[in-house]
Amino acid sequence: MSDHNAVAGLRVAITGGTSGLGLALVRRLSAEGAHLAFIARTTATVERIARESGAHGLVGDIARKEDIHPLCLQILGMLGGLDVLINNASSLGPVPLALLADTQCEELEQALATNLVGPFRLTKALYGALAASAREGRGAVVVNISSDAAVSAYAGWGAYGASKAALRQLTAIWAEEAKGENVRFLSIDPGDMDTPLHAIAVPEADRAALKAPAMAAGEIVESIRDALAGASAATAEVQP
Ligand SMILES: NC(=O)c1ccc[n+]([C@@H]2O[C@H](COP(=O)([O-])OP(=O)(O)OC[C@H]3O[C@@H](n4cnc5c(N)ncnc54)[C@H](OP(=O)(O)O)[C@@H]3O)[C@@H](O)[C@H]2O)c1
């Protein structure tokens, strides 16, 4: 457990900050004094959450190659550098969920573009700023939001599960490669949460049995604190 003030003044970018876990992270980190930029595709929601939270809201689609560099330039311009990147935005692939035999190639491509290639492009574009932050002694952490579908073969979750499994391995390899520069990579499974994504994927779920996104956000912030304090392994795999 590390310094509770470690979050105040941190420069954090979050993808998917207008709903579910991402919104809970925006609220939690803003309340703790972090400097935040968040990304989502829907302009009206981005503007509302930016007004409510005081965070910088950016409209963009992380699955679109053309959006990545403009988003990164805005993030670095607004925050003056970057200490923490949270790759949280996600696509389920086919909705409603479908067996692989019934999944369109384009639906698999969409899940990979959002859940794997988008986080890869963003991390690559922001890596120099993160490494600079580590060199300056501020610390640098990349959090990639995972899922139990990355490791368990659930029927109907093929596109999503394959993309999350690839993201998990990408995180582990990047953690190894970034050790020398003290940029830490965390793969965090937040557990089953009561969010719009879960309601779309499992409409029949008992919502009372699901974790509140605010609770998962608190756990993730704690993992970031530990990573900044050097208390967690560089390749940490955080389970719910
Ligand atoms: N909910 C669960 O039970 C659960 C369990 C395990 C893991 N997870 C993971 O937790 C993370 C958060 O999930 P959630 O349930 O909070 O999802 P959510 O409620 O659907 O929120 C998704 C957020 O991402 C944004 N977004 C989606 N696609 C985007 C794109 N291409 N570019 C930019 N922003 C995009 C959405 O806004 P716009 O639509 O306006 O872009 C929204 O702000 C995901 O990585 C998910 O896989 C969730």
Ligand as a Chemical Component Dictionary entry (heavy atoms), coordinates in Angstrom:
data_LIG
# 
_chem_comp.id                   LIG 
_chem_comp.type                 NON-POLYMER 
_chem_comp.pdbx_formal_charge   0 
_chem_comp.three_letter_code    LIG 
# 
loop_
_chem_comp_atom.comp_id 
_chem_comp_atom.atom_id 
_chem_comp_atom.alt_atom_id 
_chem_comp_atom.type_symbol 
_chem_comp_atom.charge 
_chem_comp_atom.model_Cartn_x 
_chem_comp_atom.model_Cartn_y 
_chem_comp_atom.model_Cartn_z 
_chem_comp_atom.pdbx_ordinal 
LIG N1  N1  N 0  -18.671 -4.679 -17.429 1  
LIG C1  C1  C 0  -18.081 -5.821 -17.088 2  
LIG O1  O1  O 0  -18.664 -6.678 -16.428 3  
LIG C2  C2  C 0  -16.653 -6.068 -17.490 4  
LIG C3  C3  C 0  -16.036 -7.259 -17.077 5  
LIG C4  C4  C 0  -14.704 -7.483 -17.396 6  
LIG C5  C5  C 0  -14.005 -6.515 -18.120 7  
LIG N2  N2  N 1  -14.639 -5.383 -18.529 8  
LIG C6  C6  C 0  -13.873 -4.372 -19.261 9  
LIG O2  O2  O 0  -13.960 -3.137 -18.582 10 
LIG C7  C7  C 0  -13.794 -2.061 -19.519 11 
LIG C8  C8  C 0  -14.925 -1.065 -19.367 12 
LIG O3  O3  O 0  -16.141 -1.713 -19.699 13 
LIG P1  P1  P 0  -17.560 -1.091 -19.320 14 
LIG O4  O4  O 0  -18.406 -2.240 -18.970 15 
LIG O5  O5  O -1 -17.371 0.039  -18.376 16 
LIG O6  O6  O 0  -18.018 -0.529 -20.778 17 
LIG P2  P2  P 0  -19.135 0.554  -21.184 18 
LIG O7  O7  O 0  -20.036 0.876  -20.076 19 
LIG O8  O8  O 0  -19.708 0.047  -22.472 20 
LIG O9  O9  O 0  -18.265 1.875  -21.524 21 
LIG C9  C9  C 0  -17.432 1.905  -22.638 22 
LIG C10 C10 C 0  -16.822 3.290  -22.788 23 
LIG O10 O10 O 0  -15.898 3.259  -23.886 24 
LIG C11 C11 C 0  -16.273 4.216  -24.881 25 
LIG N3  N3  N 0  -15.869 3.608  -26.167 26 
LIG C12 C12 C 0  -16.308 2.448  -26.716 27 
LIG N4  N4  N 0  -15.699 2.222  -27.879 28 
LIG C13 C13 C 0  -14.839 3.249  -28.078 29 
LIG C14 C14 C 0  -13.947 3.597  -29.117 30 
LIG N5  N5  N 0  -13.803 2.830  -30.200 31 
LIG N6  N6  N 0  -13.200 4.727  -29.003 32 
LIG C15 C15 C 0  -13.340 5.537  -27.910 33 
LIG N7  N7  N 0  -14.172 5.252  -26.892 34 
LIG C16 C16 C 0  -14.926 4.139  -26.985 35 
LIG C17 C17 C 0  -17.774 4.427  -24.675 36 
LIG O11 O11 O 0  -18.250 5.682  -25.117 37 
LIG P3  P3  P 0  -18.754 5.902  -26.662 38 
LIG O12 O12 O 0  -19.670 4.767  -26.986 39 
LIG O13 O13 O 0  -19.403 7.236  -26.653 40 
LIG O14 O14 O 0  -17.502 5.887  -27.474 41 
LIG C18 C18 C 0  -17.833 4.379  -23.149 42 
LIG O15 O15 O 0  -17.365 5.601  -22.606 43 
LIG C19 C19 C 0  -13.722 -2.721 -20.897 44 
LIG O16 O16 O 0  -12.370 -2.897 -21.276 45 
LIG C20 C20 C 0  -14.366 -4.076 -20.670 46 
LIG O17 O17 O 0  -13.932 -5.037 -21.602 47 
LIG C21 C21 C 0  -15.945 -5.131 -18.234 48 
# 
loop_
_chem_comp_bond.comp_id 
_chem_comp_bond.atom_id_1 
_chem_comp_bond.atom_id_2 
_chem_comp_bond.value_order 
_chem_comp_bond.pdbx_ordinal 
LIG N1  C1  SING 1  
LIG C1  O1  DOUB 2  
LIG C1  C2  SING 3  
LIG C2  C3  SING 4  
LIG C2  C21 DOUB 5  
LIG C3  C4  DOUB 6  
LIG C4  C5  SING 7  
LIG C5  N2  DOUB 8  
LIG N2  C6  SING 9  
LIG N2  C21 SING 10 
LIG C6  O2  SING 11 
LIG C6  C20 SING 12 
LIG O2  C7  SING 13 
LIG C7  C8  SING 14 
LIG C7  C19 SING 15 
LIG C8  O3  SING 16 
LIG O3  P1  SING 17 
LIG P1  O4  DOUB 18 
LIG P1  O5  SING 19 
LIG P1  O6  SING 20 
LIG O6  P2  SING 21 
LIG P2  O7  DOUB 22 
LIG P2  O8  SING 23 
LIG P2  O9  SING 24 
LIG O9  C9  SING 25 
LIG C9  C10 SING 26 
LIG C10 O10 SING 27 
LIG C10 C18 SING 28 
LIG O10 C11 SING 29 
LIG C11 N3  SING 30 
LIG C11 C17 SING 31 
LIG N3  C12 SING 32 
LIG N3  C16 SING 33 
LIG C12 N4  DOUB 34 
LIG N4  C13 SING 35 
LIG C13 C14 SING 36 
LIG C13 C16 DOUB 37 
LIG C14 N5  SING 38 
LIG C14 N6  DOUB 39 
LIG N6  C15 SING 40 
LIG C15 N7  DOUB 41 
LIG N7  C16 SING 42 
LIG C17 O11 SING 43 
LIG C17 C18 SING 44 
LIG O11 P3  SING 45 
LIG P3  O12 DOUB 46 
LIG P3  O13 SING 47 
LIG P3  O14 SING 48 
LIG C18 O15 SING 49 
LIG C19 O16 SING 50 
LIG C19 C20 SING 51 
LIG C20 O17 SING 52 
# 
